[in-house]
Amino acid sequence: MAETLPLLPRFRRPLTFGGVLDETFRLYRSAWTRLMAVTALASIPGGIVVVVLGGTTFLTVANLVTAGDDVTALTRTLTGLGLGIFLASAVYGLGLLVAHAGVTVMTGWLTRGQEHSVWEALGSGVRRLPVLIGSSIVYGLGTFGLTLLALPFAVLGVGIVGGLIALLAVIVWVNRPAGRRPAWLKWLMILATPFGLPIYYGVRWSLSIPAIMLERAGPVAALRRSAALVKGNWFPVAGIWLVLSIVVGILQSIPGAIIGLLALVLGLNSGDPQGPGLIVNVANSAASVVGSVLFGALSFIAATIMFIDLRNRHEGTDLDERLDLLQPQIPLLT
């Protein structure tokens, strides 16, 4: 992304925990039509597949009941359902990557007061899609491997003892000055927490897409870049992700709750394999997609703002930009 203008003044100051959340919702309110359009256009193909799969799955379950002991019919039905789920996941996942990338680029432009179209943001996401896919694969394999590695520690640390050890380590860590926190204390917290390894590195790598879109980093380099910026700020970043996951989850559930309430008022039974049940299940799938389109951009905006803020803190990027603006333009002598 071409960064032709400096950051707006309010993004040059260090942002607190609440400041990141405030700026996230502020940007969403100020440009919600463009941000929602980016998410919607990127999610349309996957959304259609998800809605169709919702109805197909409902009918498939009904067919499984009527199939009885017919092994051939049962195998054919389960195979078709599995392929459908794989296809829906692939299409929806690709759309989500493009949406995340498009909102990231749009947010980067907004933090600099630049005006660009929705199609420019989507085009940027599509052009970087191979890198986004590669980074997602590396991220997935990394967290999966760390989960397997954490299994022995999770088994040994589950229960009151492991929880108490992790809690005491956190208390000691928080109350120690930043320069006097030994490395062994950090690893004690991580290893004593069930599945602490994938959680720790999942947060460290969580800003990889802004690195790809704002700095054009490669798949592995983006994870390294994210880990370097989050280092020393793990708890604030993890806290912001936790708060946002709760808020966005509640907001995204509103369309589904409305569908459920309407079905209750109209007396439609979602378990009925006939028309009413199919309608309710398809409507629930559509409501899930609508909720994602309406509020999914919030998490992507927050990731971009955190990336920019951490870059300013670690590297003084905002100061470099201001110094560039203050440098006198000396004309060349002829």
C-alpha positions in Angstrom: 0.0 0.0 0.0 1.4 3.4 -1.0 1.7 5.5 2.1 1.8 9.0 0.4 0.3 11.0 3.3 1.4 11.1 7.0 -0.7 9.6 9.8 -3.5 11.8 11.1 -2.5 13.5 14.4 -4.7 11.2 16.6 -2.9 8.1 15.3 0.6 9.6 16.1 0.0 9.5 19.8 0.5 6.3 21.8 -2.8 4.6 22.1 -4.0 3.0 25.4 -6.1 -0.1 25.7 -9.2 1.9 25.6 -7.8 4.2 22.9 -7.5 1.3 20.5 -11.1 0.3 21.1 -12.3 3.9 20.8 -10.5 4.5 17.5 -11.8 1.1 16.2 -15.4 2.0 16.7 -14.8 5.6 15.6 -13.4 4.6 12.3 -16.2 2.0 11.9 -18.8 4.7 12.4 -17.1 7.2 10.2 -16.7 4.9 7.2 -19.1 2.0 7.9 -20.7 2.0 4.5 -17.3 1.5 2.7 -16.0 -0.9 5.3 -19.2 -3.0 5.2 -19.2 -2.9 1.4 -15.7 -4.4 1.3 -16.7 -7.1 3.7 -20.0 -7.8 1.9 -18.6 -8.0 -1.6 -15.8 -10.3 -0.5 -18.2 -12.5 1.4 -21.0 -12.8 -1.2 -19.6 -16.0 -2.9 -18.9 -17.8 0.4 -22.1 -16.5 1.9 -24.2 -18.0 -0.9 -22.4 -21.3 -0.5 -22.9 -21.3 3.3 -26.6 -20.6 3.0 -27.1 -23.3 0.4 -25.0 -25.7 2.5 -27.3 -24.9 5.5 -30.3 -26.1 3.7 -28.5 -29.1 2.2 -27.2 -30.2 5.6 -30.7 -30.0 7.0 -32.1 -32.1 4.2 -29.2 -34.5 4.5 -29.8 -35.1 8.2 -33.4 -35.9 7.3 -32.3 -38.3 4.7 -30.0 -40.1 7.2 -33.0 -40.7 9.4 -35.0 -42.2 6.5 -32.1 -44.2 5.1 -32.2 -46.6 8.0 -29.8 -49.5 7.6 -29.0 -48.7 3.9 -25.2 -48.5 4.2 -24.7 -47.5 0.6 -27.1 -44.6 0.9 -25.6 -43.6 4.2 -22.1 -43.6 2.9 -23.1 -41.6 -0.2 -24.9 -39.0 1.9 -22.1 -38.5 4.4 -19.5 -38.2 1.5 -21.6 -35.6 -0.2 -22.0 -33.7 3.1 -18.3 -33.8 3.8 -17.4 -32.5 0.3 -20.0 -29.7 0.7 -18.6 -28.7 4.0 -15.1 -28.6 2.6 -16.2 -26.5 -0.4 -18.1 -24.1 1.7 -15.2 -23.7 4.1 -12.7 -23.1 1.3 -14.9 -20.5 -0.5 -15.9 -18.7 2.6 -12.3 -18.8 4.0 -10.9 -17.2 0.8 -13.6 -14.5 0.9 -12.8 -13.8 4.5 -9.1 -13.4 3.7 -10.0 -10.9 0.9 -12.3 -9.1 3.3 -9.7 -8.9 6.0 -7.1 -7.6 3.6 -9.5 -5.1 2.0 -10.6 -3.7 5.4 -7.0 -3.5 6.5 -6.0 -1.5 3.4 -9.0 0.8 3.8 -8.2 1.3 7.5 -4.7 2.2 6.6 -5.9 4.8 4.1 -8.4 6.2 6.7 -5.6 6.7 9.3 -3.9 8.9 6.8 -7.0 10.8 5.6 -6.8 9.2 2.1 -9.9 8.6 0.1 -10.0 5.4 -2.0 -12.8 3.4 -3.4 -14.1 0.0 -2.3 -12.9 -1.6 -5.5 -9.4 -0.4 -4.9 -9.4 -2.0 -1.4 -10.8 -5.3 -2.8 -8.3 -5.2 -5.7 -5.4 -4.9 -3.2 -6.8 -7.9 -1.2 -7.2 -10.1 -4.4 -3.6 -9.3 -5.6 -2.1 -10.3 -2.2 -4.3 -13.4 -1.9 -1.5 -16.0 -2.6 0.6 -14.4 0.1 -2.5 -14.4 2.5 -3.1 -18.0 1.8 0.5 -18.9 2.4 0.6 -17.0 5.6 -2.7 -18.7 6.8 -1.2 -22.1 6.0 2.0 -21.4 8.0 -0.1 -19.9 10.8 -2.4 -23.0 10.9 0.5 -25.5 10.8 2.4 -23.6 13.4 -0.5 -23.4 15.9 -1.4 -27.0 15.2 2.1 -28.1 15.9 2.3 -26.1 19.1 -1.0 -27.6 20.2 0.4 -31.1 19.8 3.5 -29.9 21.7 1.4 -28.4 24.5 -0.6 -31.6 25.0 1.8 -33.1 27.6 1.9 -29.8 29.5 -1.9 -29.5 29.3 -2.4 -33.0 30.8 0.1 -32.4 33.5 -1.0 -28.9 34.3 -4.8 -29.3 34.2 -6.6 -28.7 37.5 -6.1 -26.6 40.5 -2.3 -27.0 40.7 -1.6 -25.8 37.1 -4.0 -23.0 37.4 -2.6 -21.8 40.7 1.0 -21.9 39.3 0.0 -19.9 36.2 -2.0 -17.4 38.3 0.9 -16.9 40.7 3.3 -16.4 37.8 1.1 -13.8 36.3 0.9 -11.9 39.6 4.6 -11.9 40.0 5.1 -10.9 36.4 2.7 -7.9 36.6 4.2 -6.6 39.8 7.8 -6.8 38.6 9.5 -3.9 36.8 9.7 -4.4 33.0 13.5 -4.8 33.1 13.5 -7.3 35.9 11.3 -10.0 34.5 13.3 -13.2 34.0 12.6 -15.3 30.9 11.9 -18.4 33.0 9.0 -16.7 34.6 7.4 -16.0 31.2 7.8 -19.6 30.2 6.4 -20.8 33.5 3.2 -18.9 32.8 3.0 -20.2 29.3 3.7 -23.9 30.1 1.5 -24.0 33.3 -1.5 -22.6 31.3 -3.3 -25.4 29.5 -2.4 -25.0 25.8 -0.5 -21.9 26.7 2.0 -22.4 23.8 -0.6 -22.0 20.9 -2.4 -19.2 22.8 0.9 -17.3 23.3 2.1 -17.6 19.7 -1.4 -17.2 18.3 -1.5 -13.7 19.8 2.1 -13.0 18.7 1.2 -13.9 15.1 -2.2 -12.2 15.1 -1.1 -9.0 13.3 0.4 -10.8 10.3 -2.2 -9.6 7.8 -1.5 -5.9 8.5 2.2 -6.7 7.9 1.3 -8.3 4.5 -1.0 -5.5 3.4 0.7 -2.4 4.8 4.4 -3.5 4.4 4.0 -6.1 1.7 5.7 -8.8 3.8 5.9 -12.4 2.7 4.0 -15.3 4.4 6.8 -16.2 7.0 8.1 -12.6 7.2 4.6 -11.4 8.1 4.5 -13.8 11.1 7.9 -12.7 12.2 7.0 -9.0 11.9 3.9 -9.5 13.9 5.7 -11.4 16.6 8.4 -8.7 16.8 5.9 -5.9 17.3 3.7 -7.8 19.8 6.8 -8.7 21.9 6.5 -6.8 25.1 2.9 -5.9 24.5 1.3 -9.4 24.6 -1.1 -8.7 27.4 -2.7 -5.5 25.9 -3.0 -7.2 22.5 -4.5 -10.3 24.0 -6.9 -8.2 26.1 -8.1 -6.3 23.1 -8.7 -9.5 21.1 -10.6 -10.9 24.1 -12.8 -7.8 24.5 -13.5 -7.6 20.7 -14.3 -11.3 20.4 -17.0 -10.9 23.1 -18.4 -7.6 21.6 -18.3 -8.8 18.0 -19.7 -12.2 18.9 -22.7 -10.5 20.6 -23.3 -8.1 17.7 -23.0 -10.9 15.1 -25.6 -13.0 17.0 -28.3 -10.3 16.8 -29.6 -11.3 13.3 -29.8 -14.9 14.3 -31.6 -14.0 17.5 -34.1 -12.0 15.4 -34.7 -15.0 13.2 -35.2 -17.2 16.2 -37.7 -14.8 17.7 -39.7 -14.5 14.5 -39.8 -18.3 14.2 -41.0 -18.6 17.7 -43.7 -15.9 17.1 -44.8 -17.6 13.9 -44.8 -21.0 15.5 -42.2 -22.5 13.0 -40.4 -25.6 14.2 -36.8 -25.6 13.1 -36.7 -29.4 13.5 -39.5 -30.1 11.1 -38.0 -31.7 8.0 -40.8 -30.2 5.9 -40.9 -26.6 4.5 -41.0 -24.6 7.7 -38.0 -26.3 9.2 -36.0 -25.9 6.0 -36.9 -22.2 5.8 -35.8 -21.6 9.4 -32.5 -23.3 9.0 -31.7 -21.5 5.7 -32.7 -18.2 7.4 -30.4 -18.9 10.3 -27.5 -19.5 7.9 -28.3 -16.3 6.1 -28.5 -14.4 9.4 -25.0 -15.7 10.4 -23.6 -14.3 7.1 -25.4 -11.0 7.6 -24.0 -10.7 11.1 -20.5 -11.3 9.8 -20.9 -8.7 7.1 -22.3 -6.1 9.4 -19.8 -6.3 12.2 -16.9 -8.5 11.0 -14.9 -5.4 10.0 -14.4 -4.3 13.6 -11.8 -7.0 14.3 -9.9 -6.2 11.1 -9.9 -2.4 11.9 -8.6 -3.1 15.4 -5.8 -5.3 14.1 -4.7 -2.5 11.7 -4.8 0.1 14.5 -2.8 -2.1 16.8 -0.2 -2.7 14.1 0.2 1.0 13.4 0.4 1.9 17.1 3.0 -0.8 17.9 5.0 0.2 14.9 5.0 3.8 16.3 6.0 2.6 19.8 8.8 0.3 18.7 10.2 2.2 15.7 9.0 5.8 15.9 7.4 5.5 12.5 5.2 8.5 13.2 8.3 10.6 14.2 10.1 9.7 11.0 7.1 10.9 9.0 6.9 14.2 10.9 10.7 14.8 10.4 10.3 14.2 6.7 7.6 16.8 6.6 9.8 19.3 8.5 12.8 18.9 6.3 13.2 22.0 4.1 12.9 21.5 0.4 16.3 22.8 -0.9 16.1 23.7 -4.6 18.8 22.3 -6.8 21.3 24.9 -8.1 21.6 25.2 -11.8 
